[in-house]
Amino acid sequence: MTGYQLEFFMEQNQRHDHRPLYEWLVEAARSHGVRGATVFMGAIGFGRHGRMHSAHFFDLGDQPVEVTMVATEAEAERLFAFLKEENVRLFYVRLPVEFGTLGDAPP
């Protein structure tokens, strides 16, 4: 199959609809037909303003977070339309990819 690898970047303390943004985004992807998503917690990073973000021992709120998913073109379009409707402010990367599954299905 062909589609897109979608990567969304945020800080752990960002929220939407009274929930952590990364959790809300994963649920939004699931409810809009995306077949899977993974959340990665980063150790350190910086954004467009050059300010460093990192996980501190006593405060994880500034920790960088990446949500990655692979979606068909139709799934990606549905998700992006919903994100626009919700007025969610997110930095993203959309990369064209080929994807599929190898090997036998697990028992």
VMD Tcl script that builds the backbone (N, CA, C; Angstrom):
set m [mol new atoms 321]
animate dup $m
set s [atomselect $m all]
$s set {name element resname resid chain x y z} {
  {N N MET 1 A 0.838 -1.178 0.000}
  {CA C MET 1 A 0.000 0.000 0.000}
  {C C MET 1 A 0.882 1.239 0.000}
  {N N THR 2 A 0.302 2.335 -0.419}
  {CA C THR 2 A 1.007 3.606 -0.340}
  {C C THR 2 A 0.189 4.566 0.507}
  {N N GLY 3 A 0.870 5.520 1.049}
  {CA C GLY 3 A 0.209 6.499 1.904}
  {C C GLY 3 A 1.238 7.451 2.458}
  {N N TYR 4 A 1.062 7.785 3.735}
  {CA C TYR 4 A 1.935 8.772 4.371}
  {C C TYR 4 A 2.366 8.305 5.754}
  {N N GLN 5 A 3.608 8.654 6.097}
  {CA C GLN 5 A 4.032 8.571 7.488}
  {C C GLN 5 A 3.808 9.970 8.043}
  {N N LEU 6 A 3.006 10.046 9.086}
  {CA C LEU 6 A 2.674 11.324 9.722}
  {C C LEU 6 A 3.403 11.399 11.050}
  {N N GLU 7 A 4.100 12.479 11.270}
  {CA C GLU 7 A 4.825 12.691 12.513}
  {C C GLU 7 A 4.387 14.035 13.089}
  {N N PHE 8 A 3.962 14.020 14.340}
  {CA C PHE 8 A 3.505 15.222 15.031}
  {C C PHE 8 A 4.418 15.452 16.231}
  {N N PHE 9 A 4.819 16.704 16.444}
  {CA C PHE 9 A 5.754 17.038 17.508}
  {C C PHE 9 A 5.109 18.026 18.481}
  {N N MET 10 A 5.303 17.781 19.772}
  {CA C MET 10 A 4.712 18.632 20.802}
  {C C MET 10 A 5.501 18.483 22.085}
  {N N GLU 11 A 5.070 19.183 23.127}
  {CA C GLU 11 A 5.635 19.017 24.460}
  {C C GLU 11 A 4.637 18.238 25.304}
  {N N GLN 12 A 5.147 17.518 26.275}
  {CA C GLN 12 A 4.296 16.669 27.099}
  {C C GLN 12 A 3.195 17.460 27.804}
  {N N ASN 13 A 3.441 18.710 28.138}
  {CA C ASN 13 A 2.455 19.488 28.890}
  {C C ASN 13 A 1.364 20.116 28.023}
  {N N GLN 14 A 1.430 19.982 26.702}
  {CA C GLN 14 A 0.389 20.536 25.840}
  {C C GLN 14 A -0.894 19.732 25.998}
  {N N ARG 15 A -2.024 20.454 25.991}
  {CA C ARG 15 A -3.317 19.805 26.209}
  {C C ARG 15 A -4.306 20.245 25.136}
  {N N HIS 16 A -5.287 19.377 24.913}
  {CA C HIS 16 A -6.412 19.695 24.045}
  {C C HIS 16 A -7.637 18.995 24.607}
  {N N ASP 17 A -8.712 19.718 24.715}
  {CA C ASP 17 A -9.957 19.146 25.247}
  {C C ASP 17 A -9.730 18.527 26.633}
  {N N HIS 18 A -8.945 19.208 27.462}
  {CA C HIS 18 A -8.668 18.818 28.859}
  {C C HIS 18 A -7.878 17.509 28.973}
  {N N ARG 19 A -7.171 17.110 27.920}
  {CA C ARG 19 A -6.362 15.881 27.941}
  {C C ARG 19 A -4.975 16.192 27.398}
  {N N PRO 20 A -3.981 15.373 27.756}
  {CA C PRO 20 A -2.680 15.551 27.108}
  {C C PRO 20 A -2.860 15.461 25.587}
  {N N LEU 21 A -2.258 16.391 24.856}
  {CA C LEU 21 A -2.438 16.465 23.415}
  {C C LEU 21 A -2.042 15.171 22.719}
  {N N TYR 22 A -0.953 14.550 23.154}
  {CA C TYR 22 A -0.529 13.319 22.484}
  {C C TYR 22 A -1.550 12.203 22.672}
  {N N GLU 23 A -2.190 12.106 23.840}
  {CA C GLU 23 A -3.232 11.097 24.047}
  {C C GLU 23 A -4.460 11.419 23.193}
  {N N TRP 24 A -4.848 12.685 23.181}
  {CA C TRP 24 A -5.996 13.111 22.385}
  {C C TRP 24 A -5.760 12.809 20.909}
  {N N LEU 25 A -4.535 13.073 20.419}
  {CA C LEU 25 A -4.199 12.857 19.014}
  {C C LEU 25 A -4.256 11.374 18.644}
  {N N VAL 26 A -3.741 10.519 19.506}
  {CA C VAL 26 A -3.794 9.071 19.237}
  {C C VAL 26 A -5.246 8.604 19.148}
  {N N GLU 27 A -6.081 9.074 20.059}
  {CA C GLU 27 A -7.500 8.702 20.028}
  {C C GLU 27 A -8.185 9.269 18.784}
  {N N ALA 28 A -7.854 10.488 18.400}
  {CA C ALA 28 A -8.423 11.085 17.186}
  {C C ALA 28 A -8.019 10.275 15.961}
  {N N ALA 29 A -6.773 9.850 15.894}
  {CA C ALA 29 A -6.313 9.032 14.767}
  {C C ALA 29 A -7.081 7.714 14.715}
  {N N ARG 30 A -7.231 7.066 15.854}
  {CA C ARG 30 A -7.953 5.790 15.914}
  {C C ARG 30 A -9.391 5.967 15.463}
  {N N SER 31 A -10.047 6.999 15.945}
  {CA C SER 31 A -11.463 7.196 15.609}
  {C C SER 31 A -11.673 7.671 14.168}
  {N N HIS 32 A -10.609 8.086 13.494}
  {CA C HIS 32 A -10.718 8.505 12.094}
  {C C HIS 32 A -10.104 7.490 11.133}
  {N N GLY 33 A -9.958 6.241 11.604}
  {CA C GLY 33 A -9.592 5.154 10.709}
  {C C GLY 33 A -8.125 4.853 10.546}
  {N N VAL 34 A -7.254 5.602 11.217}
  {CA C VAL 34 A -5.825 5.285 11.140}
  {C C VAL 34 A -5.599 3.988 11.903}
  {N N ARG 35 A -4.823 3.092 11.329}
  {CA C ARG 35 A -4.691 1.736 11.872}
  {C C ARG 35 A -3.704 1.586 13.011}
  {N N GLY 36 A -2.901 2.584 13.272}
  {CA C GLY 36 A -1.954 2.486 14.376}
  {C C GLY 36 A -1.197 3.778 14.577}
  {N N ALA 37 A -0.756 4.002 15.790}
  {CA C ALA 37 A 0.031 5.187 16.132}
  {C C ALA 37 A 0.937 4.832 17.300}
  {N N THR 38 A 2.067 5.474 17.364}
  {CA C THR 38 A 3.023 5.250 18.441}
  {C C THR 38 A 3.468 6.586 18.996}
  {N N VAL 39 A 3.577 6.661 20.320}
  {CA C VAL 39 A 4.037 7.871 20.996}
  {C C VAL 39 A 5.467 7.634 21.467}
  {N N PHE 40 A 6.351 8.566 21.137}
  {CA C PHE 40 A 7.743 8.521 21.573}
  {C C PHE 40 A 8.007 9.705 22.487}
  {N N MET 41 A 8.557 9.436 23.653}
  {CA C MET 41 A 8.951 10.500 24.573}
  {C C MET 41 A 10.438 10.785 24.332}
  {N N GLY 42 A 10.759 12.031 24.052}
  {CA C GLY 42 A 12.131 12.405 23.757}
  {C C GLY 42 A 12.893 12.811 25.004}
  {N N ALA 43 A 14.188 12.708 24.927}
  {CA C ALA 43 A 15.045 13.122 26.037}
  {C C ALA 43 A 15.329 14.613 25.975}
  {N N ILE 44 A 15.568 15.111 24.750}
  {CA C ILE 44 A 15.897 16.521 24.583}
  {C C ILE 44 A 15.605 16.914 23.137}
  {N N GLY 45 A 15.262 18.168 22.914}
  {CA C GLY 45 A 15.004 18.659 21.572}
  {C C GLY 45 A 14.845 20.165 21.594}
  {N N PHE 46 A 14.703 20.754 20.405}
  {CA C PHE 46 A 14.412 22.175 20.321}
  {C C PHE 46 A 13.499 22.411 19.130}
  {N N GLY 47 A 12.763 23.505 19.194}
  {CA C GLY 47 A 11.806 23.830 18.153}
  {C C GLY 47 A 12.213 25.059 17.381}
  {N N ARG 48 A 11.245 25.637 16.673}
  {CA C ARG 48 A 11.521 26.752 15.763}
  {C C ARG 48 A 12.089 27.981 16.445}
  {N N HIS 49 A 11.852 28.137 17.751}
  {CA C HIS 49 A 12.374 29.296 18.470}
  {C C HIS 49 A 13.766 29.036 19.053}
  {N N GLY 50 A 14.268 27.817 18.879}
  {CA C GLY 50 A 15.610 27.491 19.350}
  {C C GLY 50 A 15.705 27.190 20.827}
  {N N ARG 51 A 14.592 27.210 21.533}
  {CA C ARG 51 A 14.606 26.939 22.980}
  {C C ARG 51 A 14.698 25.443 23.215}
  {N N MET 52 A 15.571 25.037 24.110}
  {CA C MET 52 A 15.757 23.616 24.413}
  {C C MET 52 A 14.597 23.106 25.272}
  {N N HIS 53 A 14.133 21.912 24.958}
  {CA C HIS 53 A 13.090 21.227 25.718}
  {C C HIS 53 A 13.682 19.901 26.174}
  {N N SER 54 A 13.454 19.563 27.436}
  {CA C SER 54 A 13.999 18.293 27.920}
  {C C SER 54 A 13.192 17.799 29.111}
  {N N ALA 55 A 13.361 16.507 29.374}
  {CA C ALA 55 A 12.730 15.890 30.541}
  {C C ALA 55 A 13.656 16.115 31.733}
  {N N HIS 56 A 13.125 16.737 32.765}
  {CA C HIS 56 A 13.882 16.959 33.992}
  {C C HIS 56 A 13.383 15.979 35.046}
  {N N PHE 57 A 14.221 15.664 35.979}
  {CA C PHE 57 A 13.883 14.668 36.994}
  {C C PHE 57 A 12.584 15.006 37.716}
  {N N PHE 58 A 12.388 16.265 38.081}
  {CA C PHE 58 A 11.213 16.643 38.861}
  {C C PHE 58 A 10.094 17.239 38.010}
  {N N ASP 59 A 10.366 17.534 36.746}
  {CA C ASP 59 A 9.346 18.143 35.893}
  {C C ASP 59 A 9.460 17.588 34.485}
  {N N LEU 60 A 8.487 16.773 34.084}
  {CA C LEU 60 A 8.498 16.188 32.741}
  {C C LEU 60 A 7.660 16.997 31.757}
  {N N GLY 61 A 7.057 18.103 32.192}
  {CA C GLY 61 A 6.147 18.878 31.359}
  {C C GLY 61 A 6.762 19.416 30.089}
  {N N ASP 62 A 8.057 19.689 30.112}
  {CA C ASP 62 A 8.750 20.266 28.963}
  {C C ASP 62 A 9.330 19.185 28.042}
  {N N GLN 63 A 9.049 17.920 28.343}
  {CA C GLN 63 A 9.621 16.801 27.581}
  {C C GLN 63 A 9.080 16.790 26.157}
  {N N PRO 64 A 9.967 16.644 25.157}
  {CA C PRO 64 A 9.493 16.546 23.777}
  {C C PRO 64 A 8.744 15.227 23.559}
  {N N VAL 65 A 7.693 15.288 22.737}
  {CA C VAL 65 A 6.884 14.107 22.426}
  {C C VAL 65 A 6.678 14.069 20.914}
  {N N GLU 66 A 6.787 12.872 20.344}
  {CA C GLU 66 A 6.495 12.661 18.924}
  {C C GLU 66 A 5.433 11.585 18.813}
  {N N VAL 67 A 4.413 11.841 18.004}
  {CA C VAL 67 A 3.407 10.835 17.682}
  {C C VAL 67 A 3.589 10.494 16.206}
  {N N THR 68 A 3.833 9.215 15.913}
  {CA C THR 68 A 4.055 8.760 14.549}
  {C C THR 68 A 2.966 7.781 14.158}
  {N N MET 69 A 2.516 7.900 12.922}
  {CA C MET 69 A 1.521 6.970 12.399}
  {C C MET 69 A 1.722 6.842 10.894}
  {N N VAL 70 A 1.224 5.738 10.336}
  {CA C VAL 70 A 1.230 5.537 8.897}
  {C C VAL 70 A -0.223 5.409 8.475}
  {N N ALA 71 A -0.599 6.140 7.420}
  {CA C ALA 71 A -1.995 6.183 7.009}
  {C C ALA 71 A -2.097 6.203 5.492}
  {N N THR 72 A -3.194 5.683 4.983}
  {CA C THR 72 A -3.473 5.840 3.563}
  {C C THR 72 A -3.773 7.309 3.296}
  {N N GLU 73 A -3.842 7.670 2.039}
  {CA C GLU 73 A -4.148 9.062 1.703}
  {C C GLU 73 A -5.519 9.467 2.253}
  {N N ALA 74 A -6.511 8.586 2.123}
  {CA C ALA 74 A -7.863 8.900 2.607}
  {C C ALA 74 A -7.879 9.055 4.128}
  {N N GLU 75 A -7.189 8.163 4.839}
  {CA C GLU 75 A -7.128 8.257 6.306}
  {C C GLU 75 A -6.463 9.554 6.735}
  {N N ALA 76 A -5.360 9.898 6.071}
  {CA C ALA 76 A -4.633 11.127 6.403}
  {C C ALA 76 A -5.510 12.349 6.148}
  {N N GLU 77 A -6.217 12.372 5.027}
  {CA C GLU 77 A -7.078 13.516 4.718}
  {C C GLU 77 A -8.195 13.669 5.749}
  {N N ARG 78 A -8.806 12.552 6.167}
  {CA C ARG 78 A -9.851 12.611 7.203}
  {C C ARG 78 A -9.287 13.169 8.502}
  {N N LEU 79 A -8.113 12.679 8.889}
  {CA C LEU 79 A -7.505 13.131 10.135}
  {C C LEU 79 A -7.161 14.611 10.073}
  {N N PHE 80 A -6.533 15.058 8.992}
  {CA C PHE 80 A -6.155 16.464 8.890}
  {C C PHE 80 A -7.378 17.380 8.828}
  {N N ALA 81 A -8.446 16.943 8.184}
  {CA C ALA 81 A -9.684 17.740 8.167}
  {C C ALA 81 A -10.223 17.896 9.586}
  {N N PHE 82 A -10.185 16.812 10.359}
  {CA C PHE 82 A -10.656 16.871 11.743}
  {C C PHE 82 A -9.764 17.779 12.591}
  {N N LEU 83 A -8.447 17.678 12.439}
  {CA C LEU 83 A -7.526 18.523 13.203}
  {C C LEU 83 A -7.747 20.000 12.884}
  {N N LYS 84 A -8.005 20.297 11.612}
  {CA C LYS 84 A -8.294 21.679 11.224}
  {C C LYS 84 A -9.604 22.145 11.858}
  {N N GLU 85 A -10.608 21.293 11.831}
  {CA C GLU 85 A -11.906 21.595 12.441}
  {C C GLU 85 A -11.763 21.867 13.945}
  {N N GLU 86 A -10.899 21.096 14.603}
  {CA C GLU 86 A -10.667 21.240 16.041}
  {C C GLU 86 A -9.725 22.392 16.374}
  {N N ASN 87 A -9.142 23.014 15.350}
  {CA C ASN 87 A -8.211 24.122 15.517}
  {C C ASN 87 A -7.022 23.739 16.406}
  {N N VAL 88 A -6.479 22.556 16.152}
  {CA C VAL 88 A -5.330 22.058 16.916}
  {C C VAL 88 A -4.059 22.642 16.308}
  {N N ARG 89 A -3.222 23.226 17.167}
  {CA C ARG 89 A -1.947 23.796 16.712}
  {C C ARG 89 A -0.854 22.749 16.932}
  {N N LEU 90 A -0.327 22.219 15.818}
  {CA C LEU 90 A 0.673 21.154 15.871}
  {C C LEU 90 A 1.668 21.310 14.729}
  {N N PHE 91 A 2.926 21.049 15.012}
  {CA C PHE 91 A 3.913 20.941 13.941}
  {C C PHE 91 A 3.877 19.496 13.456}
  {N N TYR 92 A 3.891 19.302 12.141}
  {CA C TYR 92 A 3.828 17.943 11.599}
  {C C TYR 92 A 4.763 17.780 10.411}
  {N N VAL 93 A 5.052 16.523 10.093}
  {CA C VAL 93 A 5.779 16.131 8.892}
  {C C VAL 93 A 4.936 15.067 8.221}
  {N N ARG 94 A 4.730 15.198 6.910}
  {CA C ARG 94 A 3.972 14.210 6.138}
  {C C ARG 94 A 4.890 13.703 5.031}
  {N N LEU 95 A 5.242 12.414 5.119}
  {CA C LEU 95 A 6.172 11.814 4.168}
  {C C LEU 95 A 5.473 10.721 3.366}
  {N N PRO 96 A 5.616 10.708 2.029}
  {CA C PRO 96 A 5.031 9.618 1.248}
  {C C PRO 96 A 5.794 8.320 1.530}
  {N N VAL 97 A 5.050 7.223 1.759}
  {CA C VAL 97 A 5.671 5.932 2.075}
  {C C VAL 97 A 4.914 4.789 1.408}
  {N N GLU 98 A 5.611 3.682 1.302}
  {CA C GLU 98 A 5.003 2.406 0.948}
  {C C GLU 98 A 5.004 1.588 2.226}
  {N N PHE 99 A 3.904 0.896 2.523}
  {CA C PHE 99 A 3.851 0.114 3.762}
  {C C PHE 99 A 3.068 -1.157 3.547}
  {N N GLY 100 A 3.295 -2.093 4.447}
  {CA C GLY 100 A 2.608 -3.375 4.386}
  {C C GLY 100 A 3.081 -4.252 5.522}
  {N N THR 101 A 2.682 -5.510 5.469}
  {CA C THR 101 A 3.038 -6.482 6.502}
  {C C THR 101 A 3.708 -7.667 5.839}
  {N N LEU 102 A 4.788 -8.144 6.427}
  {CA C LEU 102 A 5.493 -9.328 5.942}
  {C C LEU 102 A 5.253 -10.501 6.867}
  {N N GLY 103 A 5.324 -11.704 6.346}
  {CA C GLY 103 A 5.235 -12.898 7.178}
  {C C GLY 103 A 3.808 -13.298 7.471}
  {N N ASP 104 A 3.699 -14.428 8.150}
  {CA C ASP 104 A 2.394 -14.965 8.515}
  {C C ASP 104 A 1.794 -14.193 9.672}
  {N N ALA 105 A 0.465 -14.241 9.738}
  {CA C ALA 105 A -0.229 -13.608 10.856}
  {C C ALA 105 A 0.080 -14.378 12.128}
  {N N PRO 106 A 0.193 -13.698 13.271}
  {CA C PRO 106 A 0.464 -14.396 14.538}
  {C C PRO 106 A -0.705 -15.321 14.889}
  {N N PRO 107 A -0.404 -16.396 15.627}
  {CA C PRO 107 A -1.475 -17.357 15.976}
  {C C PRO 107 A -2.522 -16.753 16.881}
}
mol reanalyze $m
mol bondsrecalc $m
mol representation Tube
mol addrep $m
